[in-house]
Amino acid sequence: MSNNAAIKKEYEINGYVVVPSLFNSDEVDLLRKTTDDIIESARGKSKSDSIHDLEDSHDAAGAPKIRRIKDPVQQFDVYAALARNEKLLSIVRALLGDNVRFHNSKINIKLAEFGAAVEWHQDWAFYPHTNDAVLAVGVALEDLTKDNGPLMVVPGSHRGPVYDHHADGAFCGAIAAGDVADQIKNAVPLIGPAGSITIHHVRTLHGSAINRSGQPRPLLLISYTAADAWPLMGISDFHSFTNHLISGSECTAARLEAVPVRMPLPAAAFQGSIYENQRTQRDRAF
Ligand SMILES: O=C(O)CCC(=O)C(=O)O
């Protein structure tokens, strides 16, 4: 069996897979340096903007404390190149087919000692499509250990229900901890050395704890869809949507599958990032 065939088999069974050390230390050093520079550029800012999502404890007068770099692939050349890197894309094609569209990106930083948790959720709840050939790749910019707030996933949950991600009558991007208590006891951490990638299916139940360790956990997340998966929430900019085709050819024939869907509406009370959306979920796991 080829390596990609083995990756595909594991992904299809479990809804996630880790590929250790896909990127070498030179490749990781460039990503890390770029990321550190962007973090540093938040110094002096007093509120979140189109690049930085600030931690609640960030102080404009002190060292930058940021929880997310927004849209890195769309805003910085180094990450744009990575999203098209052939080592990575060959794996994505093995899982989604030859026609692949870039969907979104972010770097969740999790600075040492306090980096914010992400409550349990399914990405599918944020962006349902006509079929679920949609996934997220995580690129480890530092080692992912069991202590620095790694992504936790529930094996096999990509074949289960789509959970309610609402609170106070609006979408909140987080599942009440009580609704998934029997699931999350089976969760496993996705760990590996810097340069490893994690891949999780769009319906896989996942979350991550506060980083209480002394080691940061910057994780670059890039989502891709099969080109025949069309977003049920619509397309605000068709030109940019078609420009996001990064492999194969465009496909205007949407493939419809009998997948469970809950719409993320009414919209979350707090906008800006998942951390803001999740504010209204009071039954928290982390
Ligand atoms: O950064 C993490 O640990 C989780 C990220 C995540 O699931 C998300 O941002 O949707």
The ligand as an SDF file (V2000), in Angstrom:
LIG
                    3D

 10  9  0  0  0  0  0  0  0  0999 V2000
   -6.6160   25.4470   17.7500 O   0  0  0  0  0  0  0  0  0  0  0  0
   -7.2510   24.4790   18.1610 C   0  0  0  0  0  0  0  0  0  0  0  0
   -6.8020   23.7210   18.9990 O   0  0  0  0  0  0  0  0  0  0  0  0
   -8.6230   24.1530   17.6300 C   0  0  0  0  0  0  0  0  0  0  0  0
   -8.9450   24.9510   16.4470 C   0  0  0  0  0  0  0  0  0  0  0  0
  -10.2760   24.7290   15.8680 C   0  0  0  0  0  0  0  0  0  0  0  0
  -10.8640   23.6860   15.9800 O   0  0  0  0  0  0  0  0  0  0  0  0
  -10.8660   25.8120   15.0960 C   0  0  0  0  0  0  0  0  0  0  0  0
  -10.3330   26.9330   15.1150 O   0  0  0  0  0  0  0  0  0  0  0  0
  -11.9150   25.5610   14.4420 O   0  0  0  0  0  0  0  0  0  0  0  0
  1  2  2  0
  2  3  1  0
  2  4  1  0
  4  5  1  0
  5  6  1  0
  6  7  2  0
  6  8  1  0
  8  9  2  0
  8 10  1  0
M  END
$$$$
